[in-house]
């Protein structure tokens, strides 16, 4: 049964704007999400007294929150009396409609809103916002663009949905009115009481769209639903740039259907690249845009495309190509993006967040290109609701090409996607096996550790 909402104390943009002068003490409810945690750090740096609630606190986000001076509170202490001490409750989208705490928040009498609304009205209104959107590569591209702007002398604000090396996941920047703010602009739901994409609230002026494929099947029924969210976004971008990857048919179709003549495309198909063995650096050119060769430490076709999107935008903003080329010579990646975690018995262990079949395929291709002398064993655990469903049952069979072996972790949590079954790991194993790749299904962590320990003794 769907619970009736009590939105008497919900603040939309207009009503939040009126309340801002009286807001001092803010509670972020379900603070440990990457977006929520990053947003809370921004609020703390702006002088608000920030508290956070969540079920559990795990590193690295818990460490960032603690080092930022944000007060942490477990959920077992939350009741209406506790909530009434705050001027505003910012609600994360991981809180379900029928959850008991959703009802407690609504009935507490304390004003509440979603984190995209709070972020858009209380932070982003003063900036020229650059939104990085798309199915794949949002986090990586956002971090690339932030680093490039810094190299170009711009102290931009940013919010990135991942963990950075020796930097907070969000920062106000110079704080100058009109300065650039780079934000990962997610198409996922805003909150249980606002069933539309987050990026509508971010006051985006310039937009990069890295890709467009079907994902988030727990909230979208089809690719057309996702296209409609982007269509609505594009209609608000009257003056700014739209940079998009034309290699994705759904995205090109949408741009053409809308007749957006100012939109500028880039394409990985036009990239010519080579790997320089010494120092493992990549050299690439692009036959319709770049005049010079680009040298970078970042490898993988998908990452070259991410860099190209930043080039396109920054050239529009007036930066010189020669300066842009220098800005990508030594880029860093976000944690869990081709991250080397260590070594075990002469094997390199690389961690990556890829979960969509396209992302898995591109990540495997990138790693194989850089570590050609190694055998690749891919370990995959489906985590998201879409990944745990059978939507990509067939596509997963082919995306591990390039691996010598695949180990599937059987996630015991059933999918929440409507009208779909949970991913069949045994059937997937058989499908990958038919492609000539040895495949094993493992159910527990201790079983996985033993498996690799035994392999090292062979």
C-alpha positions in Angstrom: 0.0 0.0 0.0 1.4 3.4 -1.0 1.5 5.9 1.9 -0.2 9.3 1.5 2.4 12.1 1.8 2.2 15.0 4.2 4.0 17.8 2.3 2.8 20.7 4.5 6.4 21.4 5.5 8.1 20.6 2.2 10.0 23.6 0.7 10.3 23.9 -3.1 12.7 26.4 -4.6 10.5 29.5 -4.1 9.6 28.8 -0.5 13.2 27.7 0.4 14.5 31.0 -1.0 12.3 32.9 1.5 13.5 30.8 4.4 17.3 31.0 3.7 18.0 34.0 5.9 16.7 32.1 9.0 18.4 28.8 8.3 21.4 28.0 10.5 21.2 24.4 11.7 20.8 21.8 9.0 20.3 18.0 9.1 21.3 15.9 6.2 19.2 12.7 6.5 21.0 9.7 4.9 24.2 11.7 4.7 26.6 8.9 3.6 25.5 8.9 -0.1 28.2 10.5 -2.2 26.1 13.4 -3.3 24.6 14.0 0.1 28.0 13.8 1.8 29.6 16.2 -0.7 26.7 18.6 -0.4 26.9 18.6 3.4 30.6 19.6 3.2 29.7 22.6 1.0 27.1 23.7 3.6 29.7 23.3 6.4 32.2 25.4 4.5 29.5 28.1 4.1 29.1 28.4 7.8 26.0 26.3 8.5 25.9 24.1 11.6 25.7 20.7 9.9 24.5 17.4 11.3 24.1 14.0 9.5 22.0 10.9 10.1 22.5 7.5 8.5 22.2 3.8 9.2 25.9 3.1 9.2 29.1 5.2 8.6 31.9 3.7 6.5 35.2 5.1 5.3 36.1 7.0 3.2 32.9 9.2 3.4 32.7 8.8 7.2 36.3 10.0 7.5 35.6 13.1 5.3 32.5 14.0 7.4 34.4 13.6 10.7 37.4 15.7 9.5 35.0 18.4 8.3 33.5 18.8 11.7 30.1 17.4 10.8 28.1 15.9 13.7 27.1 12.2 13.0 24.0 10.7 14.5 22.7 7.1 14.2 19.1 6.5 13.2 18.1 4.9 16.4 18.1 8.4 18.1 15.9 10.0 15.5 12.4 11.0 16.5 10.2 14.1 16.0 11.6 15.8 19.1 15.2 15.3 17.7 14.2 16.7 14.3 12.5 19.8 15.8 15.9 21.3 16.8 16.8 21.9 13.1 15.9 24.8 10.8 16.0 22.5 7.7 16.1 18.8 6.9 17.8 17.9 3.6 16.5 14.5 2.6 18.5 12.0 0.5 17.0 10.0 -2.4 17.9 6.7 -0.7 15.0 7.3 1.7 11.9 5.4 0.5 8.4 6.8 0.5 7.0 4.0 2.8 10.0 4.2 5.3 9.0 5.0 8.9 11.6 7.9 9.0 10.0 9.5 6.0 6.7 9.8 8.0 8.6 11.0 11.1 10.2 13.8 9.0 6.9 14.9 7.4 5.2 15.0 10.8 8.0 16.7 12.8 6.9 20.2 11.8 10.5 21.0 10.6 10.8 22.3 7.0 12.4 19.7 4.7 13.6 19.6 1.1 15.6 17.4 -1.3 19.4 17.9 -1.6 19.2 19.0 -5.2 16.8 21.8 -4.3 18.9 22.8 -1.3 22.1 22.7 -3.4 20.5 24.6 -6.3 19.1 27.4 -4.2 21.6 27.8 -1.4 24.8 27.2 -3.4 24.6 27.1 -7.2 22.5 30.2 -7.7 25.6 32.4 -7.5 27.7 30.4 -10.0 27.9 29.7 -13.7 27.1 26.0 -13.4 28.7 23.4 -15.7 26.7 20.2 -15.5 28.3 16.9 -16.5 25.6 14.4 -17.4 25.1 11.1 -19.2 24.9 7.4 -18.5 28.6 6.8 -18.2 31.6 8.9 -17.1 30.0 11.7 -15.2 32.2 11.4 -12.2 35.5 11.0 -14.1 34.7 13.8 -16.6 33.7 16.2 -13.7 37.0 15.6 -12.0 38.9 16.0 -15.3 37.2 19.3 -16.0 37.8 20.6 -12.4 41.5 19.8 -12.7 41.8 21.4 -16.1 40.2 24.6 -14.9 42.5 24.7 -11.9 45.5 24.3 -14.2 44.1 27.2 -16.3 44.1 29.4 -13.1 40.4 29.1 -12.3 39.5 28.4 -8.7 36.2 26.8 -9.6 33.7 25.3 -7.2 32.8 21.7 -7.7 30.8 18.7 -6.4 31.9 15.3 -7.6 30.1 12.0 -6.6 33.2 10.1 -5.7 36.3 10.1 -3.5 39.3 12.2 -4.6 42.9 11.8 -3.7 43.9 14.3 -1.0 40.9 16.6 -1.8 37.3 16.9 -0.5 34.6 15.7 -2.9 33.1 19.2 -2.9 34.4 22.7 -2.5 33.1 26.3 -2.8 36.1 27.6 -4.8 36.8 31.3 -4.9 33.2 32.0 -4.2 33.2 34.9 -6.7 29.7 35.6 -8.1 29.5 34.1 -11.6 32.6 31.9 -11.2 32.4 28.4 -12.7 31.0 25.5 -10.7 31.5 22.0 -12.0 28.8 19.5 -10.9 28.1 15.9 -11.7 24.5 16.2 -13.0 22.7 13.0 -12.3 19.5 11.9 -14.0 18.5 9.8 -11.1 15.4 10.6 -8.9 15.6 13.8 -6.8 13.7 12.3 -3.7 10.7 10.1 -2.9 8.6 13.3 -2.9 10.1 14.7 -6.2 10.0 12.0 -8.9 12.2 13.6 -11.6 15.9 13.9 -12.3 18.2 15.8 -10.0 19.8 17.9 -12.6 16.6 20.0 -13.1 17.4 21.8 -9.9 21.0 22.7 -10.5 20.6 25.9 -12.5 22.8 24.5 -15.2 24.2 26.9 -17.8 26.7 24.8 -19.8 26.1 21.0 -20.2 28.2 18.1 -21.3 26.4 14.8 -22.1 28.9 12.0 -22.2 26.4 9.2 -23.3 22.8 8.1 -23.2 21.8 4.4 -22.7 19.1 2.7 -20.7 19.9 2.4 -17.0 18.2 3.0 -13.6 15.4 0.6 -14.4 14.1 1.0 -10.9 12.8 4.5 -11.8 12.7 4.5 -15.7 10.6 2.2 -17.8 12.4 2.9 -21.1 15.1 4.9 -22.8 12.4 7.3 -23.9 11.7 8.1 -20.2 15.3 9.1 -19.8 15.3 11.1 -23.1 12.3 13.0 -21.9 14.3 14.1 -18.8 17.2 15.3 -21.0 14.7 17.0 -23.3 13.3 19.0 -20.5 16.9 19.9 -19.4 17.9 21.0 -22.9 14.9 23.3 -23.1 16.3 25.4 -20.2 19.8 25.8 -21.8 19.0 28.9 -24.0 22.4 30.6 -23.8 25.0 28.1 -22.7 26.8 25.3 -24.5 25.6 21.8 -25.1 28.5 19.3 -25.8 27.4 15.7 -26.6 28.9 12.4 -27.6 27.5 11.5 -31.1 28.6 7.9 -30.7 25.3 7.2 -28.8 22.4 6.9 -31.2 19.7 7.8 -28.6 21.6 11.1 -27.8 22.1 12.1 -31.4 18.4 11.3 -32.2 17.3 13.5 -29.3 19.5 16.4 -30.4 18.2 16.1 -34.0 14.6 15.7 -33.0 14.8 18.9 -30.9 16.6 20.8 -33.7 19.3 22.1 -31.3 21.6 23.6 -33.9 24.0 25.1 -31.3 24.9 21.7 -29.8 28.4 20.5 -30.6 29.4 16.9 -30.9 32.5 14.9 -30.3 33.2 11.3 -31.2 35.6 8.6 -30.1 35.4 7.2 -33.6 37.4 10.2 -34.8 40.2 9.7 -32.3 43.6 8.4 -33.4 45.7 7.3 -30.5 48.9 5.4 -29.6 50.4 4.1 -26.4 54.0 5.2 -25.7 55.7 2.4 -23.9 58.1 4.4 -21.9 56.2 6.0 -19.0 52.9 4.4 -20.4 51.7 7.7 -21.8 48.9 8.0 -24.4 49.2 10.3 -27.4 46.0 11.1 -29.3 44.6 13.4 -32.0 41.1 14.1 -33.3 40.7 14.6 -37.0 38.0 17.3 -37.0 38.8 19.4 -34.0 42.3 19.2 -32.5 45.2 20.8 -34.4 48.0 19.3 -32.2 48.8 16.0 -30.6 47.8 15.5 -27.0 50.0 13.7 -24.4 48.3 12.4 -21.3 48.9 9.9 -18.5 45.2 8.8 -18.7 44.5 5.6 -20.8 41.4 4.1 -22.3 39.2 5.1 -25.2 36.3 6.2 -22.9 38.7 8.5 -20.9 40.0 10.0 -24.1 36.4 10.8 -25.0 35.9 12.3 -21.6 38.9 14.6 -22.1 37.6 15.5 -25.6 34.3 16.7 -24.1 36.2 19.0 -21.8 38.3 20.3 -24.7 35.2 21.2 -26.7 33.5 23.1 -23.8 36.6 25.0 -22.7 37.4 26.1 -26.3 33.9 27.5 -26.4 34.7 29.4 -23.2 37.7 31.0 -24.8 40.6 29.0 -23.6 43.5 28.3 -26.0 44.2 24.8 -27.3 47.8 24.9 -26.3 46.9 25.7 -22.7 44.3 22.9 -22.7 46.8 20.4 -24.0 49.1 21.2 -21.1 46.3 20.9 -18.6 45.8 17.1 -19.3 49.4 16.0 -19.2 49.1 14.6 -15.6 45.5 14.1 -14.6 44.2 12.1 -11.6 41.3 9.7 -11.5 38.6 9.4 -8.9 38.9 6.4 -6.5 37.4 3.2 -7.9 38.1 4.3 -11.5 40.9 2.0 -12.7 42.4 2.4 -9.2 45.4 0.2 -8.4 44.6 -1.1 -4.9 47.8 -3.2 -4.5 49.3 -6.5 -5.5 48.9 -10.1 -4.5 51.4 -12.8 -5.6 52.7 -10.8 -8.5 49.2 -9.9 -9.6 48.0 -6.2 -9.9 44.6 -5.6 -8.2 42.6 -2.9 -10.0 39.3 -1.6 -8.6 36.7 -0.1 -10.9 33.1 1.1 -10.4 31.8 -0.1 -13.8 28.4 -1.9 -13.6 26.6 -1.2 -17.0 27.6 -3.6 -19.8 29.0 -0.8 -21.9 31.1 0.6 -19.0 32.4 -2.9 -18.2 33.4 -3.5 -21.8 35.2 -0.2 -22.1 37.0 -0.6 -18.8 38.3 -4.1 -19.7 39.5 -2.8 -23.1 41.3 0.1 -21.4 43.0 -2.2 -18.9 44.0 -4.7 -21.5 45.6 -2.0 -23.7 47.7 -0.8 -20.8 48.7 -4.2 -19.3 49.1 -6.3 -22.4 51.6 -8.7 -20.8 49.2 -9.7 -18.0 46.3 -12.1 -18.0 43.1 -10.4 -16.9 40.7 -12.0 -14.4 37.5 -10.0 -14.0 35.6 -10.2 -10.7 32.1 -8.7 -11.0 29.4 -8.2 -8.3 26.1 -6.6 -9.5 25.2 -4.0 -6.9 22.6 -1.6 -8.4 19.0 -2.5 -8.8 19.4 -2.6 -12.6 22.6 -4.7 -12.4 20.9 -7.2 -10.1 18.0 -7.6 -12.5 17.8 -9.7 -15.7 17.6 -6.6 -18.0 21.2 -7.0 -19.1 21.2 -10.8 -18.8 22.3 -11.2 -22.5 24.5 -8.1 -22.7 26.6 -9.3 -19.8 27.5 -12.4 -21.6 29.5 -10.4 -24.2 30.9 -7.5 -22.2 33.7 -9.4 -20.6 35.6 -10.0 -23.8 39.3 -9.6 -23.3 39.2 -11.4 -19.9 41.0 -14.7 -19.6 38.7 -15.6 -16.7 35.5 -14.1 -15.0 34.5 -14.6 -11.4 30.8 -13.7 -10.8 29.8 -12.7 -7.2 26.2 -13.9 -6.7 24.6 -11.0 -4.9 21.9 -12.5 -2.7 19.8 -9.3 -2.7 16.9 -9.6 -5.1 16.3 -6.8 -7.6 13.7 -4.1 -6.9 13.1 -3.4 -10.6 9.4 -3.9 -11.5 8.4 -6.6 -14.0 11.9 -8.2 -14.1 13.5 -11.2 -12.5 16.8 -11.2 -10.6 19.9 -11.8 -12.6 20.5 -15.5 -13.2 24.2 -16.0 -12.3 24.3 -19.6 -13.4 22.8 -18.8 -16.8 25.2 -15.9 -17.1 28.1 -18.1 -16.3 27.1 -20.6 -19.1 26.7 -17.7 -21.6 30.2 -16.3 -20.8 31.6 -19.9 -20.9 30.2 -20.2 -24.5 32.4 -17.2 -25.5 35.5 -19.2 -24.5 36.1 -17.5 -21.2 36.4 -19.7 -18.1 33.8 -18.5 -15.6 33.0 -19.3 -11.9 30.2 -18.2 -9.6 31.1 -17.4 -6.0 28.7 -16.7 -3.2 30.7 -15.4 -0.2 33.8 -13.3 0.5 35.7 -16.0 2.3 35.0 -18.3 -0.7 36.5 -15.6 -3.0 39.6 -15.2 -0.9 40.2 -19.0 -0.8 39.7 -19.2 -4.5 42.5 -16.8 -5.3 44.7 -18.1 -2.6 44.4 -21.6 -4.1 45.1 -20.3 -7.6 48.3 -18.7 -6.4 49.5 -22.1 -5.2 48.9 -23.7 -8.6 
